[in-house]
Amino acid sequence: MKFKKGDTIVVTIGKDKGRKGKIEKVFPESASIKVAGINVSKRHMKKRDEKNPGGIVDIIKPIDVSKVALVCPACSKPTRIGIIVSKNEKTRVCRKCGKKI
């Protein structure tokens, strides 16, 4: 998985196309990520107790990584991620400007 928590992404496909956000959680087993304010759906919740009053609640659902692109912090453009392997460490690089991410 080339995305990490805290990366800034932009959505390329779907109802939230063009919106930017920071990654909150990464799910490598399903190749999806959770981003604040993106892919929000509504759910009708039944009242449980005083802490959970019920009603219509916004739920942030995971979005597939194939529908997002990383925003490079150096050139601030949506880009793919390249990996350079040197001896014992892997480094992520921007495919457009070539700088480290």
Secondary structure, 3 states (H helix, E strand, C coil): CCCCCCCEEEECCCCCCCCEEEEEEEECCCCEEEECCCCEEEEEECCCCCCCCCEEEEEECCEEHHHEEEECCCCCCEECEEEEEECCEEEEEECCCCCEC
